[in-house]
Protein backbone atom coordinates (compact mmCIF):
# COMPACT_ATOMS: atom_id res chain seq x y z
CA UNK A 1 0.00 0.00 0.00
CA UNK A 2 1.57 3.29 -1.10
CA UNK A 3 1.85 6.22 1.30
CA UNK A 4 -0.26 9.28 0.66
CA UNK A 5 1.72 12.06 -0.99
CA UNK A 6 2.04 15.17 1.23
CA UNK A 7 0.07 18.22 0.14
CA UNK A 8 3.21 20.38 0.02
CA UNK A 9 6.99 20.03 0.09
CA UNK A 10 9.25 21.12 2.95
CA UNK A 11 10.53 23.97 0.80
CA UNK A 12 7.00 25.17 0.01
CA UNK A 13 6.15 25.12 3.72
CA UNK A 14 9.20 27.21 4.65
CA UNK A 15 8.69 29.65 1.77
CA UNK A 16 5.10 30.30 2.84
CA UNK A 17 6.19 30.68 6.48
CA UNK A 18 8.85 33.25 5.61
CA UNK A 19 6.45 35.12 3.35
CA UNK A 20 3.86 35.61 6.10
CA UNK A 21 6.47 37.22 8.35
CA UNK A 22 7.04 40.02 5.84
CA UNK A 23 3.87 40.33 3.82
CA UNK A 24 3.93 44.10 4.38
CA UNK A 25 7.45 44.51 2.99
CA UNK A 26 8.32 47.55 0.88
CA UNK A 27 11.49 46.01 -0.52
CA UNK A 28 13.62 42.87 -0.40
CA UNK A 29 17.35 42.27 -0.74
CA UNK A 30 18.33 38.65 -1.35
CA UNK A 31 21.99 37.71 -1.28
CA UNK A 32 23.91 34.67 -2.48
CA UNK A 33 22.72 31.03 -2.22
CA UNK A 34 19.26 31.80 -0.81
CA UNK A 35 16.65 30.03 -2.95
CA UNK A 36 14.03 29.71 -0.18
CA UNK A 37 14.21 33.39 0.94
CA UNK A 38 14.26 34.45 -2.73
CA UNK A 39 11.12 32.43 -3.33
CA UNK A 40 9.46 33.98 -0.26
CA UNK A 41 10.23 37.47 -1.57
CA UNK A 42 8.78 36.57 -4.97
CA UNK A 43 5.66 35.17 -3.28
CA UNK A 44 5.06 38.43 -1.40
CA UNK A 45 5.92 40.43 -4.53
CA UNK A 46 3.28 38.67 -6.61
CA UNK A 47 0.68 38.47 -3.85
CA UNK A 48 0.85 42.23 -3.32
CA UNK A 49 0.52 43.31 -6.92
CA UNK A 50 4.27 43.35 -7.70
CA UNK A 51 4.63 46.45 -5.51
CA UNK A 52 7.48 45.45 -3.17
CA UNK A 53 10.85 45.93 -4.86
CA UNK A 54 12.75 42.63 -5.12
CA UNK A 55 16.50 42.47 -5.69
CA UNK A 56 18.00 39.00 -6.06
CA UNK A 57 21.73 38.62 -6.47
CA UNK A 58 22.42 36.88 -9.78
CA UNK A 59 19.12 37.85 -11.35
CA UNK A 60 18.68 40.06 -14.39
CA UNK A 61 14.92 40.47 -14.18
CA UNK A 62 14.76 41.01 -10.41
CA UNK A 63 17.77 43.22 -9.88
CA UNK A 64 17.56 46.80 -8.62
CA UNK A 65 20.44 46.89 -6.16
CA UNK A 66 23.29 45.06 -7.85
CA UNK A 67 23.67 46.78 -11.21
CA UNK A 68 26.85 48.54 -10.09
CA UNK A 69 28.24 45.69 -8.06
CA UNK A 70 26.93 46.11 -4.54
CA UNK A 71 27.09 49.91 -4.29
CA UNK A 72 23.35 50.50 -4.71
CA UNK A 73 22.58 48.08 -1.92
CA UNK A 74 24.83 49.89 0.56
CA UNK A 75 23.55 53.27 -0.59
CA UNK A 76 19.87 52.41 -0.13
CA UNK A 77 20.53 50.60 3.15
CA UNK A 78 22.45 53.58 4.52
CA UNK A 79 19.49 55.81 3.67
CA UNK A 80 17.11 53.49 5.51
CA UNK A 81 15.41 52.38 2.30
CA UNK A 82 16.23 48.67 2.48
CA UNK A 83 13.33 47.02 4.26
CA UNK A 84 13.56 43.21 4.54
CA UNK A 85 16.65 41.03 4.24
CA UNK A 86 17.35 37.40 5.14
CA UNK A 87 20.52 36.11 6.78
CA UNK A 88 21.71 32.76 8.03
CA UNK A 89 24.91 31.80 9.75
CA UNK A 90 27.22 28.97 10.68
CA UNK A 91 26.33 30.00 14.23
CA UNK A 92 23.55 32.19 15.67
CA UNK A 93 23.33 32.97 19.37
CA UNK A 94 20.68 34.09 21.84
CA UNK A 95 21.39 37.77 21.14
CA UNK A 96 20.88 37.45 17.39
CA UNK A 97 24.61 37.63 16.68
CA UNK A 98 25.69 35.90 13.45
CA UNK A 99 28.94 34.05 12.83
CA UNK A 100 29.86 33.72 9.16
CA UNK A 101 33.62 33.47 9.76
CA UNK A 102 34.40 30.16 11.46
CA UNK A 103 34.48 27.94 14.53
CA UNK A 104 37.38 28.24 16.93
CA UNK A 105 39.66 31.09 17.86
CA UNK A 106 40.16 33.44 14.91
CA UNK A 107 42.28 33.53 12.77
CA UNK A 108 43.21 29.88 13.41
CA UNK A 109 39.59 28.75 13.12
CA UNK A 110 39.32 24.98 12.82
CA UNK A 111 36.21 25.36 10.63
CA UNK A 112 35.87 28.23 8.17
CA UNK A 113 32.59 29.61 6.83
CA UNK A 114 31.96 31.65 3.69
CA UNK A 115 32.79 35.05 5.21
CA UNK A 116 30.75 37.99 6.45
CA UNK A 117 30.75 40.02 3.20
CA UNK A 118 28.51 43.05 3.86
CA UNK A 119 26.47 41.67 6.74
CA UNK A 120 28.45 43.60 9.36
CA UNK A 121 27.06 46.87 7.97
CA UNK A 122 23.76 45.72 6.48
CA UNK A 123 22.59 44.07 9.71
CA UNK A 124 22.63 47.58 11.21
CA UNK A 125 21.21 49.50 8.28
CA UNK A 126 18.50 47.18 6.94
CA UNK A 127 15.18 47.84 8.64
CA UNK A 128 14.21 44.21 9.28
CA UNK A 129 16.26 41.03 9.16
CA UNK A 130 14.72 37.57 9.22
CA UNK A 131 17.21 34.90 10.26
CA UNK A 132 16.82 31.59 8.45
CA UNK A 133 18.66 28.29 8.94
CA UNK A 134 17.69 24.80 7.84
CA UNK A 135 19.75 23.00 10.47
CA UNK A 136 18.14 23.44 13.87
CA UNK A 137 20.78 22.08 16.24
CA UNK A 138 22.91 23.10 19.20
CA UNK A 139 25.85 23.20 16.78
CA UNK A 140 24.25 26.12 14.91
CA UNK A 141 22.10 27.75 17.60
CA UNK A 142 24.68 28.39 20.30
CA UNK A 143 24.80 30.35 23.59
CA UNK A 144 27.57 32.58 22.24
CA UNK A 145 28.99 32.68 18.70
CA UNK A 146 32.72 32.07 18.34
CA UNK A 147 33.05 35.18 16.19
CA UNK A 148 30.61 38.09 15.87
CA UNK A 149 30.64 38.85 12.17
CA UNK A 150 27.32 40.73 12.46
CA UNK A 151 25.92 41.99 15.76
CA UNK A 152 22.25 41.43 16.56
CA UNK A 153 22.10 44.18 19.18
CA UNK A 154 23.92 47.46 19.68
CA UNK A 155 25.35 49.25 22.73
CA UNK A 156 23.37 52.20 24.11
CA UNK A 157 23.78 55.32 22.01
CA UNK A 158 24.67 53.46 18.83
CA UNK A 159 22.21 54.18 16.03
CA UNK A 160 20.89 51.37 13.87
CA UNK A 161 17.94 51.34 11.52
CA UNK A 162 16.84 47.87 12.53
CA UNK A 163 17.94 44.34 13.26
CA UNK A 164 16.64 40.80 13.64
CA UNK A 165 12.89 40.37 14.04
CA UNK A 166 12.51 36.60 13.75
CA UNK A 167 14.27 33.27 13.34
CA UNK A 168 12.83 30.53 11.12
CA UNK A 169 14.31 27.04 11.17
CA UNK A 170 13.31 23.56 10.07
CA UNK A 171 11.55 23.14 13.43
CA UNK A 172 9.98 26.42 14.49
CA UNK A 173 9.44 30.17 14.31
CA UNK A 174 10.91 32.45 16.97
CA UNK A 175 10.39 36.17 17.47
CA UNK A 176 13.29 38.39 18.52
CA UNK A 177 12.94 41.17 21.08
CA UNK A 178 15.88 43.58 21.05
CA UNK A 179 14.74 45.25 24.28
CA UNK A 180 15.39 42.11 26.41
CA UNK A 181 17.29 40.99 24.26
CA UNK A 182 16.37 37.44 23.24
CA UNK A 183 14.18 35.02 21.33
CA UNK A 184 10.64 33.81 22.07
CA UNK A 185 9.31 30.57 20.61
CA UNK A 186 6.19 31.60 18.68
CA UNK A 187 5.20 28.37 16.88
CA UNK A 188 6.45 24.86 16.24
CA UNK A 189 6.14 23.26 12.82
CA UNK A 190 3.74 20.35 12.29
CA UNK A 191 4.89 17.12 14.01
CA UNK A 192 7.50 19.02 16.05
CA UNK A 193 7.13 19.35 19.84
CA UNK A 194 8.22 22.19 22.09
CA UNK A 195 10.43 19.70 23.94
CA UNK A 196 12.21 18.80 20.71
CA UNK A 197 12.93 22.46 20.01
CA UNK A 198 14.26 22.98 23.56
CA UNK A 199 16.53 19.93 23.33
CA UNK A 200 17.99 20.90 19.95
CA UNK A 201 18.61 24.58 20.75
CA UNK A 202 21.89 25.57 22.37
CA UNK A 203 20.64 28.85 23.82
CA UNK A 204 17.85 29.74 26.25
CA UNK A 205 14.67 31.32 24.97
CA UNK A 206 11.20 32.19 26.21
CA UNK A 207 8.06 30.35 25.17
CA UNK A 208 5.01 32.35 24.17
CA UNK A 209 1.95 31.61 26.32
CA UNK A 210 -0.17 31.30 23.19
CA UNK A 211 2.32 29.15 21.26
CA UNK A 212 0.76 27.31 18.34
CA UNK A 213 1.57 25.22 15.30
CA UNK A 214 2.99 26.98 12.25
CA UNK A 215 0.25 27.33 9.64
CA UNK A 216 0.45 25.18 6.52
CA UNK A 217 0.52 26.82 3.07
CA UNK A 218 -2.89 27.76 1.73
CA UNK A 219 -4.14 26.60 -1.66
CA UNK A 220 -3.66 30.16 -2.93
CA UNK A 221 -0.05 30.21 -1.76
CA UNK A 222 0.66 26.81 -3.30
CA UNK A 223 -0.78 27.96 -6.63
CA UNK A 224 1.50 31.01 -6.63
CA UNK A 225 4.51 28.93 -5.59
CA UNK A 226 4.02 26.30 -8.28
CA UNK A 227 3.31 28.86 -10.95
CA UNK A 228 4.81 32.34 -10.76
CA UNK A 229 7.42 31.72 -8.05
CA UNK A 230 8.80 28.53 -9.58
CA UNK A 231 9.08 30.24 -12.96
CA UNK A 232 10.80 33.35 -11.64
CA UNK A 233 13.22 31.74 -9.19
CA UNK A 234 14.39 29.34 -11.91
CA UNK A 235 16.37 32.19 -13.47
CA UNK A 236 18.91 32.05 -10.61
CA UNK A 237 18.17 28.66 -9.05
CA UNK A 238 17.14 26.25 -11.85
CA UNK A 239 17.85 23.04 -9.91
CA UNK A 240 15.89 24.28 -6.92
CA UNK A 241 12.96 25.25 -9.12
CA UNK A 242 12.98 21.82 -10.73
CA UNK A 243 12.97 19.84 -7.48
CA UNK A 244 11.58 21.91 -4.59
CA UNK A 245 7.97 22.34 -5.70
CA UNK A 246 5.28 19.68 -5.97
Secondary structure, 3 states (H helix, E strand, C coil): CCCCCCCCCHHHHHHHHHHHHCCCCCEEEECCCCHHHHHHHHHHHHHCCCCCEEEECCCCCCCCCCCCCCHHHHHHHHCCCCCEEEECCCEEECCCCEECCEECCCCCCCEECCCCCCHHHHHHHCCEEEEECCCCCCCCEECCCCCCCECCCCCCCCCCCCEEEEEECCCEEEEEECCCCEEEEEEECCCCCHHHHHHCCCCCCEEEEEEEECCCCCHHHHHHHHHHHHHHHCCCCHHHHHHCCC
